[in-house]
């Protein structure tokens, strides 16, 4: 008997949010410059406070033209450029500030890191986040974002260390606990991951992803009932999250609650009618309930939404075989095999000679 393939996305949905908005750290002019320059700078700060970034940029340009040594004008111009999405220009201005201001603190490096990240200069951003953390070990966000980049680079040990430093700086940082859990999960430290996800949910009960990822860990540990409970919490908090129904439906399927699984897949599609994973999974449930034609209709819909979705080809082939339509089954498995599924080639070799 062939096993249908459910959705394969056990990818951790971590909660990292790399905002392109730099914190507005207004550095006020501390030195005596000619009255005109000081007036321009003050007007620039006022426009920046009003979030009129283009006008503020013009005033800071004029300030720098009058006084090229005014480090704080470069810093605040960098903020304007960041908000206007001129990230490379922002990096250049923050660099000017750091070069000119001997007392540059962690905020300057953090701001440049944010601009570097938005400009896709990930390594430079990482270095700046780490420097911000060195200058101020209480800067939890600097360590948090450094941990995020390490995570993206699959450097999980360093990611865990950075998130741990963020937590040391702020032991109520729910996202840092969550994302450290994601890194631990990647390292197969399931117990450590579960502990971090639980703490994240305790600190921020509305953090849906903590319950979803905790359910993934519990499922991997064989605690299907516990996984169902966590997904129930996630759905209660956000009943519009289609993937939560998909995951819960799969677990119900594994527990042989096929009607319950079908109800969850129906709800997942009701919430998101373009979720091709949900159509594929509902097709698997219908196949189990011997509704082979209904299963094929769902696999067809999954393929209409994602024409190269190899598992839908594979599963439609199994449903076709159950209807004794060997020709259609072999055609589907051939398509799945072309898309790299080893299981499909096995079926072709055994049933389509």
C-alpha positions in Angstrom: 0.0 0.0 0.0 1.4 3.4 -1.0 1.6 6.2 1.6 0.3 9.6 0.5 2.6 12.5 1.3 1.3 15.3 3.4 2.7 18.8 3.4 6.5 18.8 3.9 7.0 22.2 5.4 8.3 21.6 8.8 10.5 24.7 8.4 10.6 26.7 11.6 8.6 29.9 11.3 10.8 32.0 13.3 9.6 35.5 14.4 12.6 37.5 13.4 11.6 40.9 12.1 14.3 42.8 10.4 12.8 46.2 10.3 14.0 48.8 7.9 13.0 51.6 10.3 15.9 52.8 12.3 15.1 54.1 15.8 14.9 57.8 15.8 17.8 58.7 18.1 17.9 62.5 17.8 21.4 63.7 18.7 21.2 67.3 19.6 23.9 69.7 18.5 26.3 70.3 21.3 28.9 72.7 19.9 28.8 76.4 19.0 28.7 76.9 15.3 27.7 80.0 13.4 24.1 81.0 14.0 23.0 80.1 10.5 24.3 76.6 10.7 22.8 76.0 14.2 19.5 77.3 13.0 19.5 74.9 10.0 20.4 72.0 12.2 17.6 72.8 14.7 15.1 73.2 11.8 16.3 69.8 10.5 15.7 68.2 13.9 12.2 69.7 14.0 11.3 68.3 10.6 12.7 64.9 11.5 10.5 64.9 14.6 7.6 65.7 12.4 8.6 62.7 10.2 9.1 65.1 7.2 12.2 63.3 6.1 12.7 64.9 2.7 12.5 68.4 4.2 14.8 67.4 7.0 17.3 65.9 4.6 17.5 69.2 2.7 18.2 71.1 5.9 20.9 68.6 7.0 22.5 68.9 3.6 22.6 72.6 4.0 24.0 72.2 7.6 26.8 70.0 6.3 27.6 72.4 3.4 28.1 75.1 6.0 29.9 72.9 8.5 31.4 69.7 7.2 32.6 68.8 10.7 29.1 68.6 12.2 29.0 64.9 13.1 25.5 65.0 14.4 24.2 66.4 11.1 25.6 63.3 9.4 23.9 61.0 11.9 20.5 62.6 11.5 20.8 62.8 7.8 21.5 59.1 7.9 18.2 58.6 9.7 16.4 60.6 7.0 18.1 58.5 4.2 17.1 55.3 6.0 13.5 56.4 6.2 13.6 57.4 2.5 15.1 54.0 1.7 18.5 55.3 0.6 20.3 52.7 2.6 23.7 53.0 1.0 23.6 56.7 1.6 22.6 56.1 5.2 25.5 53.8 5.7 27.8 56.4 4.4 26.4 59.0 6.7 26.5 56.9 9.8 30.1 56.0 8.9 30.9 59.7 8.7 29.4 60.2 12.1 31.4 57.3 13.6 34.6 58.6 12.1 34.1 62.2 13.3 32.6 61.5 16.7 35.1 60.0 19.1 32.4 59.2 21.6 30.1 57.4 19.2 28.1 54.9 21.3 26.2 51.7 20.5 23.3 53.6 18.9 25.4 54.8 16.0 26.6 51.2 15.3 23.1 49.9 15.7 21.7 52.4 13.3 24.4 51.6 10.7 23.7 47.9 11.2 20.0 48.5 10.4 20.9 50.4 7.2 23.5 47.8 6.2 21.0 45.0 6.7 18.4 46.8 4.6 21.1 47.3 1.9 21.7 43.5 1.9 25.1 44.0 3.5 24.5 41.2 5.9 28.1 40.7 7.1 28.7 44.4 7.6 25.4 44.5 9.5 26.5 41.6 11.7 29.8 43.3 12.6 27.9 46.5 13.5 25.4 44.7 15.7 28.2 42.9 17.5 30.1 46.2 18.0 26.9 47.8 19.3 26.7 45.0 21.8 30.3 45.3 22.8 29.8 49.0 23.5 26.7 48.4 25.5 26.0 44.9 26.8 22.5 46.1 27.8 21.6 46.6 24.1 19.4 43.5 23.8 18.2 44.3 20.3 21.8 44.4 19.0 22.4 40.9 20.2 19.0 39.8 19.0 19.5 41.0 15.5 23.0 39.5 15.4 21.5 36.2 16.4 19.1 36.6 13.5 21.8 37.0 11.0 23.8 34.0 12.4 20.5 32.0 12.1 20.2 33.0 8.5 23.7 31.9 7.9 23.0 28.5 9.5 25.5 29.3 12.3 23.3 28.0 15.0 25.8 27.8 17.9 26.7 31.5 17.4 23.0 32.3 17.0 22.2 30.6 20.3 25.0 32.6 22.0 23.8 35.9 20.6 20.2 35.2 21.6 21.4 34.2 25.1 23.2 37.6 25.4 20.0 39.3 24.3 18.1 37.4 27.1 20.8 38.3 29.6 20.3 42.0 28.7 16.5 41.6 28.9 15.1 38.5 30.5 11.6 39.4 29.3 12.5 39.4 25.6 10.0 36.9 24.3 11.2 37.0 20.7 14.7 36.2 21.8 13.5 33.2 23.7 11.5 32.1 20.7 14.3 32.5 18.2 16.8 30.8 20.5 14.3 27.9 20.6 14.3 27.9 16.8 18.1 27.7 16.7 18.1 24.9 19.3 15.5 23.0 17.2 17.8 23.2 14.3 20.5 21.7 16.5 18.0 18.9 17.4 18.0 20.1 21.0 14.2 19.5 21.2 13.9 19.8 25.0 15.8 23.1 25.0 13.7 24.3 22.1 10.5 23.4 23.9 11.6 25.2 27.0 12.4 28.3 25.1 9.1 28.3 23.2 7.2 27.8 26.4 9.0 30.8 28.0 8.3 32.9 24.9 4.6 32.1 25.1 4.6 32.8 28.9 6.1 36.2 28.4 4.0 37.1 25.4 0.8 35.0 25.3 -0.2 36.4 21.9 2.9 35.2 20.2 1.2 32.6 18.0 4.3 31.3 16.4 5.6 30.1 19.8 2.6 27.7 20.1 3.0 26.6 16.5 6.7 25.8 16.8 6.2 24.2 20.2 3.6 21.9 18.6 6.2 21.0 15.9 8.7 20.0 18.7 6.1 18.0 20.6 5.1 16.2 17.4 8.7 15.3 16.7 9.0 14.0 20.3 5.9 11.8 19.7 3.6 13.8 22.0 0.7 14.2 19.5 -1.9 15.1 22.1 0.4 17.8 23.5 0.9 19.2 19.9 -2.8 19.3 19.4 -3.2 21.4 22.6 -0.6 23.9 21.5 -2.2 24.3 18.0 -5.5 24.8 19.8 -4.0 27.7 21.6 -2.6 29.1 18.4 -5.9 28.9 16.6 -7.8 30.5 19.5 -5.4 33.5 19.4 -5.5 33.7 15.6 -8.3 31.8 14.0 -7.3 33.1 10.6 -4.0 31.3 10.4 -4.6 28.6 7.8 -1.4 26.7 8.4 -2.4 26.0 12.0 -5.4 24.1 10.8 -3.3 22.3 8.3 -0.9 21.1 11.0 -3.6 20.2 13.4 -5.4 18.3 10.7 -2.3 16.3 9.9 -1.9 15.3 13.6 -5.6 14.3 13.7 -4.9 12.1 10.6 -2.0 10.4 12.4 -4.3 9.8 15.4 -6.8 8.2 12.9 -9.4 10.9 13.5 -10.1 11.3 9.8 -13.3 13.2 10.1 -11.6 15.7 12.5 -8.7 16.0 10.0 -11.1 16.7 7.2 -12.8 19.4 9.2 -9.5 21.1 9.9 -8.4 21.0 6.2 -11.8 22.4 5.2 -11.3 25.2 7.7 -7.8 25.9 6.4 -9.1 26.3 2.9 -12.0 28.4 4.1 -9.5 30.8 5.8 -7.1 30.8 2.8 -8.4 29.5 -0.5 -5.0 29.6 -2.2 -3.2 27.4 0.4 -2.2 24.6 -1.9 -0.7 22.6 1.0 -4.2 22.5 2.5 -5.7 21.2 -0.8 -3.0 18.5 -1.0 -3.6 17.4 2.6 -7.3 17.4 2.2 -6.8 15.2 -0.8 -4.8 12.8 1.4 -7.6 12.7 3.9 -10.3 12.1 1.3 -8.2 9.3 -0.2 -8.1 7.7 3.3 -11.9 8.0 3.4 -12.0 6.3 0.0 -13.3 9.5 -1.7 -10.9 9.0 -4.5 -12.6 11.3 -7.0 -12.8 14.1 -4.3 -9.1 13.5 -3.6 -8.2 13.9 -7.2 -10.2 17.2 -7.4 -8.2 18.5 -4.4 -4.9 17.5 -6.0 -6.0 19.2 -9.2 -6.7 22.3 -7.3 -3.3 22.2 -5.5 -1.6 21.9 -8.9 -3.6 24.8 -10.4 -2.3 26.9 -7.5 1.3 25.5 -7.7 1.9 23.8 -11.0 5.2 22.4 -10.0 4.1 21.0 -6.7 5.6 17.5 -6.9 3.8 15.9 -4.0 0.4 16.7 -5.5 1.5 14.8 -8.7 2.6 11.9 -6.5 -0.5 11.8 -4.5 -2.8 12.2 -7.5 -1.1 9.3 -9.0 -1.9 7.2 -5.9 -5.5 8.2 -6.0 -5.7 7.4 -9.7 -4.2 4.0 -9.0 -6.9 3.5 -6.4 -9.4 4.1 -9.2 -7.6 1.5 -11.3 -6.5 4.2 -13.7 -2.9 3.0 -14.1 -2.2 5.1 -17.2 -3.1 8.4 -15.3 -1.2 7.2 -12.2 2.0 6.5 -14.2 1.7 9.8 -15.9 1.5 11.6 -12.6 4.4 9.7 -11.1 6.4 10.6 -14.2 5.7 14.3 -13.6 6.6 13.9 -9.9 9.8 12.1 -10.8 10.8 14.8 -13.2 10.6 17.2 -10.3 13.0 15.2 -8.2 10.9 12.9 -6.1 12.6 9.6 -5.5 9.4 8.0 -4.2 7.8 8.6 -7.6 10.6 6.8 -9.4 10.1 3.9 -7.1 6.4 3.7 -8.1 7.3 4.0 -11.8 9.8 1.1 -11.5 7.4 -1.1 -9.6 4.0 -0.4 -11.3 4.6 1.2 -14.7 6.8 -1.2 -16.6 
